[in-house]
Amino acid sequence: MGLYALYTLWGSALLLFGAGITLPMLTVEKWLWRDDPVSLLSGLGDLFVRGHWPLALGIAIVSVVLPLAKFALLWMALRGHTSRWLGWAHAAGRWAMLDVLVVAVLIVSVKIGAFATVTVNAGLYSFALSVVIVMVLTQVLHSSSRVPQHAKHFSS
């Protein structure tokens, strides 16, 4: 895969990530007349306002900070600093999968409500597609000839 294609994947994933955290992920319909669209950022804001700041901080770290750190590390790997940064990006990717778990738990907990239904919106699809593209990009960089052999061992 060419360098231009790798940069395109990186940029696409970053744009999808931005859309994923700002666009509504879910619309919660309560009592048939109240629709409440929820994005990741609006949900975090709501948790902070309600005084659940430890939970909001934990979700923010796992779902926003770690993915942004991985984008930065992948950028460094694309710029040719693969031996150092790709290992860190691979390690961050393991923790970044927690964001998928957070979204899954959110969906399940909302669906359990007796008087609420949930509709999945574009934000969730954007977020999930961003995660998949980053996983593919990391794997391509990891297995490409651009990565020195010692970097492959470091990140395994």
C-alpha positions as protocol buffer text, in pm:
chain_id: "A"
residue {
  index: 1
  type: MET
  ca { x: 0 y: 0 z: 0 }
}
residue {
  index: 2
  type: GLY
  ca { x: 141 y: 339 z: -98 }
}
residue {
  index: 3
  type: LEU
  ca { x: 223 y: 621 z: 139 }
}
residue {
  index: 4
  type: TYR
  ca { x: -51 y: 840 z: -11 }
}
residue {
  index: 5
  type: ALA
  ca { x: -309 y: 570 z: 62 }
}
residue {
  index: 6
  type: LEU
  ca { x: -185 y: 540 z: 421 }
}
residue {
  index: 7
  type: TYR
  ca { x: -216 y: 916 z: 474 }
}
residue {
  index: 8
  type: THR
  ca { x: -564 y: 903 z: 321 }
}
residue {
  index: 9
  type: LEU
  ca { x: -666 y: 626 z: 560 }
}
residue {
  index: 10
  type: TRP
  ca { x: -527 y: 823 z: 854 }
}
residue {
  index: 11
  type: GLY
  ca { x: -708 y: 1143 z: 753 }
}
residue {
  index: 12
  type: SER
  ca { x: -1033 y: 960 z: 684 }
}
residue {
  index: 13
  type: ALA
  ca { x: -1020 y: 789 z: 1022 }
}
residue {
  index: 14
  type: LEU
  ca { x: -951 y: 1120 z: 1198 }
}
residue {
  index: 15
  type: LEU
  ca { x: -1245 y: 1290 z: 1024 }
}
residue {
  index: 16
  type: LEU
  ca { x: -1474 y: 997 z: 1105 }
}
residue {
  index: 17
  type: PHE
  ca { x: -1357 y: 1003 z: 1467 }
}
residue {
  index: 18
  type: GLY
  ca { x: -1439 y: 1375 z: 1492 }
}
residue {
  index: 19
  type: ALA
  ca { x: -1782 y: 1312 z: 1344 }
}
residue {
  index: 20
  type: GLY
  ca { x: -1830 y: 1011 z: 1568 }
}
residue {
  index: 21
  type: ILE
  ca { x: -1778 y: 1199 z: 1893 }
}
residue {
  index: 22
  type: THR
  ca { x: -1977 y: 1508 z: 1793 }
}
residue {
  index: 23
  type: LEU
  ca { x: -2272 y: 1370 z: 1594 }
}
residue {
  index: 24
  type: PRO
  ca { x: -2553 y: 1198 z: 1781 }
}
residue {
  index: 25
  type: MET
  ca { x: -2470 y: 831 z: 1835 }
}
residue {
  index: 26
  type: LEU
  ca { x: -2809 y: 736 z: 1970 }
}
residue {
  index: 27
  type: THR
  ca { x: -3154 y: 884 z: 1994 }
}
residue {
  index: 28
  type: VAL
  ca { x: -3335 y: 779 z: 2307 }
}
residue {
  index: 29
  type: GLU
  ca { x: -3712 y: 790 z: 2278 }
}
residue {
  index: 30
  type: LYS
  ca { x: -3890 y: 802 z: 2613 }
}
residue {
  index: 31
  type: TRP
  ca { x: -4264 y: 775 z: 2659 }
}
residue {
  index: 32
  type: LEU
  ca { x: -4326 y: 805 z: 2282 }
}
residue {
  index: 33
  type: TRP
  ca { x: -4299 y: 1187 z: 2270 }
}
residue {
  index: 34
  type: ARG
  ca { x: -3953 y: 1288 z: 2384 }
}
residue {
  index: 35
  type: ASP
  ca { x: -3654 y: 1225 z: 2159 }
}
residue {
  index: 36
  type: ASP
  ca { x: -3316 y: 1281 z: 2314 }
}
residue {
  index: 37
  type: PRO
  ca { x: -3019 y: 1255 z: 2073 }
}
residue {
  index: 38
  type: VAL
  ca { x: -2696 y: 1173 z: 2252 }
}
residue {
  index: 39
  type: SER
  ca { x: -2344 y: 1221 z: 2120 }
}
residue {
  index: 40
  type: LEU
  ca { x: -2034 y: 1109 z: 2304 }
}
residue {
  index: 41
  type: LEU
  ca { x: -1942 y: 1468 z: 2390 }
}
residue {
  index: 42
  type: SER
  ca { x: -2294 y: 1561 z: 2499 }
}
residue {
  index: 43
  type: GLY
  ca { x: -2311 y: 1247 z: 2713 }
}
residue {
  index: 44
  type: LEU
  ca { x: -1980 y: 1337 z: 2878 }
}
residue {
  index: 45
  type: GLY
  ca { x: -2106 y: 1690 z: 2942 }
}
residue {
  index: 46
  type: ASP
  ca { x: -2424 y: 1553 z: 3095 }
}
residue {
  index: 47
  type: LEU
  ca { x: -2226 y: 1325 z: 3326 }
}
residue {
  index: 48
  type: PHE
  ca { x: -2010 y: 1618 z: 3443 }
}
residue {
  index: 49
  type: VAL
  ca { x: -2316 y: 1838 z: 3504 }
}
residue {
  index: 50
  type: ARG
  ca { x: -2488 y: 1564 z: 3706 }
}
residue {
  index: 51
  type: GLY
  ca { x: -2181 y: 1527 z: 3927 }
}
residue {
  index: 52
  type: HIS
  ca { x: -2059 y: 1196 z: 3788 }
}
residue {
  index: 53
  type: TRP
  ca { x: -1721 y: 1343 z: 3698 }
}
residue {
  index: 54
  type: PRO
  ca { x: -1511 y: 1032 z: 3782 }
}
residue {
  index: 55
  type: LEU
  ca { x: -1716 y: 828 z: 3535 }
}
residue {
  index: 56
  type: ALA
  ca { x: -1710 y: 1109 z: 3277 }
}
residue {
  index: 57
  type: LEU
  ca { x: -1334 y: 1145 z: 3318 }
}
residue {
  index: 58
  type: GLY
  ca { x: -1280 y: 771 z: 3274 }
}
residue {
  index: 59
  type: ILE
  ca { x: -1496 y: 757 z: 2961 }
}
residue {
  index: 60
  type: ALA
  ca { x: -1327 y: 1071 z: 2824 }
}
residue {
  index: 61
  type: ILE
  ca { x: -983 y: 916 z: 2870 }
}
residue {
  index: 62
  type: VAL
  ca { x: -1078 y: 585 z: 2709 }
}
residue {
  index: 63
  type: SER
  ca { x: -1300 y: 718 z: 2430 }
}
residue {
  index: 64
  type: VAL
  ca { x: -1140 y: 1052 z: 2341 }
}
residue {
  index: 65
  type: VAL
  ca { x: -788 y: 1093 z: 2481 }
}
residue {
  index: 66
  type: LEU
  ca { x: -651 y: 746 z: 2401 }
}
residue {
  index: 67
  type: PRO
  ca { x: -782 y: 744 z: 2042 }
}
residue {
  index: 68
  type: LEU
  ca { x: -637 y: 1093 z: 1985 }
}
residue {
  index: 69
  type: ALA
  ca { x: -306 y: 973 z: 2127 }
}
residue {
  index: 70
  type: LYS
  ca { x: -316 y: 679 z: 1889 }
}
residue {
  index: 71
  type: PHE
  ca { x: -379 y: 916 z: 1596 }
}
residue {
  index: 72
  type: ALA
  ca { x: -72 y: 1117 z: 1701 }
}
residue {
  index: 73
  type: LEU
  ca { x: 139 y: 802 z: 1733 }
}
residue {
  index: 74
  type: LEU
  ca { x: 25 y: 674 z: 1394 }
}
residue {
  index: 75
  type: TRP
  ca { x: 109 y: 1014 z: 1244 }
}
residue {
  index: 76
  type: MET
  ca { x: 462 y: 982 z: 1382 }
}
residue {
  index: 77
  type: ALA
  ca { x: 484 y: 629 z: 1240 }
}
residue {
  index: 78
  type: LEU
  ca { x: 370 y: 755 z: 899 }
}
residue {
  index: 79
  type: ARG
  ca { x: 632 y: 1027 z: 912 }
}
residue {
  index: 80
  type: GLY
  ca { x: 900 y: 759 z: 927 }
}
residue {
  index: 81
  type: HIS
  ca { x: 955 y: 723 z: 1300 }
}
residue {
  index: 82
  type: THR
  ca { x: 809 y: 375 z: 1296 }
}
residue {
  index: 83
  type: SER
  ca { x: 1042 y: 188 z: 1526 }
}
residue {
  index: 84
  type: ARG
  ca { x: 953 y: 397 z: 1829 }
}
residue {
  index: 85
  type: TRP
  ca { x: 596 y: 512 z: 1771 }
}
residue {
  index: 86
  type: LEU
  ca { x: 430 y: 214 z: 1610 }
}
residue {
  index: 87
  type: GLY
  ca { x: 487 y: -2 z: 1918 }
}
residue {
  index: 88
  type: TRP
  ca { x: 322 y: 260 z: 2135 }
}
residue {
  index: 89
  type: ALA
  ca { x: 32 y: 293 z: 1889 }
}
residue {
  index: 90
  type: HIS
  ca { x: -18 y: -82 z: 1893 }
}
residue {
  index: 91
  type: ALA
  ca { x: -19 y: -85 z: 2274 }
}
residue {
  index: 92
  type: ALA
  ca { x: -262 y: 209 z: 2288 }
}
residue {
  index: 93
  type: GLY
  ca { x: -488 y: 22 z: 2047 }
}
residue {
  index: 94
  type: ARG
  ca { x: -546 y: -251 z: 2301 }
}
residue {
  index: 95
  type: TRP
  ca { x: -675 y: 4 z: 2551 }
}
residue {
  index: 96
  type: ALA
  ca { x: -863 y: 198 z: 2285 }
}
residue {
  index: 97
  type: MET
  ca { x: -1086 y: -104 z: 2230 }
}
residue {
  index: 98
  type: LEU
  ca { x: -1244 y: -12 z: 2563 }
}
residue {
  index: 99
  type: ASP
  ca { x: -1428 y: 267 z: 2380 }
}
residue {
  index: 100
  type: VAL
  ca { x: -1619 y: 5 z: 2184 }
}
residue {
  index: 101
  type: LEU
  ca { x: -1710 y: -165 z: 2512 }
}
residue {
  index: 102
  type: VAL
  ca { x: -1829 y: 168 z: 2656 }
}
residue {
  index: 103
  type: VAL
  ca { x: -2061 y: 226 z: 2361 }
}
residue {
  index: 104
  type: ALA
  ca { x: -2191 y: -132 z: 2379 }
}
residue {
  index: 105
  type: VAL
  ca { x: -2265 y: -100 z: 2752 }
}
residue {
  index: 106
  type: LEU
  ca { x: -2438 y: 231 z: 2686 }
}
residue {
  index: 107
  type: ILE
  ca { x: -2664 y: 76 z: 2423 }
}
residue {
  index: 108
  type: VAL
  ca { x: -2749 y: -224 z: 2640 }
}
residue {
  index: 109
  type: SER
  ca { x: -2818 y: -13 z: 2948 }
}
residue {
  index: 110
  type: VAL
  ca { x: -3047 y: 219 z: 2756 }
}
residue {
  index: 111
  type: LYS
  ca { x: -3232 y: -67 z: 2587 }
}
residue {
  index: 112
  type: ILE
  ca { x: -3302 y: -225 z: 2925 }
}
residue {
  index: 113
  type: GLY
  ca { x: -3520 y: 71 z: 3021 }
}
residue {
  index: 114
  type: ALA
  ca { x: -3885 y: -31 z: 3017 }
}
residue {
  index: 115
  type: PHE
  ca { x: -4006 y: 296 z: 2867 }
}
residue {
  index: 116
  type: ALA
  ca { x: -3728 y: 380 z: 2627 }
}
residue {
  index: 117
  type: THR
  ca { x: -3630 y: 278 z: 2278 }
}
residue {
  index: 118
  type: VAL
  ca { x: -3298 y: 353 z: 2115 }
}
residue {
  index: 119
  type: THR
  ca { x: -3223 y: 441 z: 1755 }
}
residue {
  index: 120
  type: VAL
  ca { x: -2866 y: 422 z: 1632 }
}
residue {
  index: 121
  type: ASN
  ca { x: -2749 y: 737 z: 1450 }
}
residue {
  index: 122
  type: ALA
  ca { x: -2464 y: 839 z: 1219 }
}
residue {
  index: 123
  type: GLY
  ca { x: -2226 y: 922 z: 1506 }
}
residue {
  index: 124
  type: LEU
  ca { x: -2205 y: 561 z: 1614 }
}
residue {
  index: 125
  type: TYR
  ca { x: -2139 y: 440 z: 1260 }
}
residue {
  index: 126
  type: SER
  ca { x: -1871 y: 708 z: 1211 }
}
residue {
  index: 127
  type: PHE
  ca { x: -1706 y: 620 z: 1541 }
}
residue {
  index: 128
  type: ALA
  ca { x: -1708 y: 246 z: 1466 }
}
residue {
  index: 129
  type: LEU
  ca { x: -1574 y: 295 z: 1112 }
}
residue {
  index: 130
  type: SER
  ca { x: -1296 y: 513 z: 1250 }
}
residue {
  index: 131
  type: VAL
  ca { x: -1197 y: 235 z: 1491 }
}
residue {
  index: 132
  type: VAL
  ca { x: -1190 y: -20 z: 1208 }
}
residue {
  index: 133
  type: ILE
  ca { x: -981 y: 204 z: 980 }
}
residue {
  index: 134
  type: VAL
  ca { x: -730 y: 271 z: 1258 }
}
residue {
  index: 135
  type: MET
  ca { x: -703 y: -104 z: 1324 }
}
residue {
  index: 136
  type: VAL
  ca { x: -640 y: -169 z: 954 }
}
residue {
  index: 137
  type: LEU
  ca { x: -388 y: 116 z: 930 }
}
residue {
  index: 138
  type: THR
  ca { x: -200 y: -8 z: 1236 }
}
residue {
  index: 139
  type: GLN
  ca { x: -188 y: -360 z: 1094 }
}
residue {
  index: 140
  type: VAL
  ca { x: -71 y: -240 z: 752 }
}
residue {
  index: 141
  type: LEU
  ca { x: 203 y: -26 z: 906 }
}
residue {
  index: 142
  type: HIS
  ca { x: 299 y: -306 z: 1140 }
}
residue {
  index: 143
  type: SER
  ca { x: 334 y: -563 z: 864 }
}
residue {
  index: 144
  type: SER
  ca { x: 480 y: -335 z: 596 }
}
residue {
  index: 145
  type: SER
  ca { x: 842 y: -336 z: 492 }
}
residue {
  index: 146
  type: ARG
  ca { x: 869 y: 24 z: 617 }
}
residue {
  index: 147
  type: VAL
  ca { x: 878 y: -103 z: 974 }
}
residue {
  index: 148
  type: PRO
  ca { x: 1218 y: -223 z: 1095 }
}
residue {
  index: 149
  type: GLN
  ca { x: 1222 y: -578 z: 1231 }
}
residue {
  index: 150
  type: HIS
  ca { x: 1285 y: -466 z: 1592 }
}
residue {
  index: 151
  type: ALA
  ca { x: 969 y: -249 z: 1583 }
}
residue {
  index: 152
  type: LYS
  ca { x: 759 y: -551 z: 1489 }
}
residue {
  index: 153
  type: HIS
  ca { x: 888 y: -738 z: 1794 }
}
residue {
  index: 154
  type: PHE
  ca { x: 838 y: -438 z: 2021 }
}
residue {
  index: 155
  type: SER
  ca { x: 469 y: -403 z: 1941 }
}
residue {
  index: 156
  type: SER
  ca { x: 370 y: -771 z: 1937 }
}
